[in-house]
Amino acid sequence: MTRRKKTRSLADKVQIRTGKRKDFKKWRHENPDQVTSSTRFTQKKRQQRKLQAARKLARQAAGESIAIHPDDKHGGTSGEENND
């Protein structure tokens, strides 16, 4: 007899419950309070979000600032030119 490969897939969790994926989906839909993410997954996602926020702040700090609404006296092109 061959060994079964260890996985973290949904299929293994289904076999533990009732043996059918459709039954597991139904059970999961009916019992949302019992379905939670693993602590490992939530910690991993929290860490990823922290890294993403840090990278975003670094990009914002490194970028040059631009005048979104420049003053008219600085030659802003608003579409109206004064040709006197």
C-alpha positions as CSV (number, residue, x, y, z in Angstrom):
1,M,0.0,0.0,0.0
2,T,1.3,3.4,-0.9
3,R,1.6,6.3,1.5
4,R,-0.8,9.2,1.1
5,K,0.9,12.6,0.5
6,K,0.5,15.1,3.3
7,T,-1.3,18.2,2.0
8,R,-3.2,21.1,3.4
9,S,-5.8,21.0,0.7
10,L,-9.5,21.2,1.0
11,A,-9.9,17.6,0.0
12,D,-8.4,16.3,3.3
13,K,-10.7,18.5,5.3
14,V,-13.7,17.3,3.4
15,Q,-12.9,13.6,4.1
16,I,-12.8,14.4,7.8
17,R,-16.3,15.9,7.7
18,T,-18.6,13.8,5.5
19,G,-16.6,12.6,2.6
20,K,-18.1,14.9,-0.1
21,R,-17.0,18.4,-1.0
22,K,-20.6,19.5,-1.6
23,D,-21.5,18.4,1.9
24,F,-18.6,20.4,3.3
25,K,-19.5,23.5,1.4
26,K,-23.1,23.2,2.7
27,W,-21.9,22.6,6.3
28,R,-19.5,25.6,6.0
29,H,-22.3,27.8,4.7
30,E,-24.7,26.7,7.6
31,N,-22.0,27.1,10.3
32,P,-20.1,30.2,9.6
33,D,-19.2,30.7,13.3
34,Q,-17.3,27.4,13.4
35,V,-15.3,28.1,10.3
36,T,-12.2,30.1,11.1
37,S,-8.8,30.7,9.5
38,S,-5.8,29.0,11.0
39,T,-3.6,31.1,13.3
40,R,-0.7,30.4,11.0
41,F,-2.7,31.9,8.0
42,T,-3.8,35.0,9.9
43,Q,-0.3,35.7,11.2
44,K,1.1,35.3,7.7
45,K,-1.5,37.7,6.2
46,R,-1.0,40.2,9.0
47,Q,2.8,40.2,8.4
48,Q,2.2,40.6,4.6
49,R,-0.1,43.6,5.2
50,K,2.5,45.2,7.5
51,L,5.2,44.7,4.8
52,Q,2.9,46.1,2.1
53,A,2.1,49.2,4.2
54,A,5.8,49.8,4.9
55,R,6.7,49.5,1.2
56,K,3.9,52.0,0.4
57,L,5.2,54.5,2.9
58,A,8.7,54.1,1.6
59,R,7.5,54.8,-2.0
60,Q,5.6,57.8,-0.9
61,A,8.5,59.2,1.0
62,A,10.9,58.6,-1.9
63,G,8.7,60.2,-4.5
64,E,8.8,63.8,-5.4
65,S,6.0,66.0,-4.5
66,I,4.0,67.8,-7.2
67,A,1.7,70.7,-7.0
68,I,-1.8,69.4,-7.7
69,H,-3.4,72.8,-8.0
70,P,-0.6,75.2,-9.1
71,D,-1.2,78.9,-8.8
72,D,-2.1,80.8,-12.0
73,K,0.8,83.2,-11.6
74,H,3.3,80.2,-12.0
75,G,2.1,79.5,-15.5
76,G,-0.5,76.9,-14.8
77,T,-2.2,75.6,-17.9
78,S,-5.9,75.8,-17.1
79,G,-7.0,76.2,-20.7
80,E,-7.4,80.0,-20.6
81,E,-4.6,82.0,-22.0
82,N,-4.4,85.8,-21.7
83,N,-3.0,87.2,-24.9
84,D,-2.9,91.0,-24.3
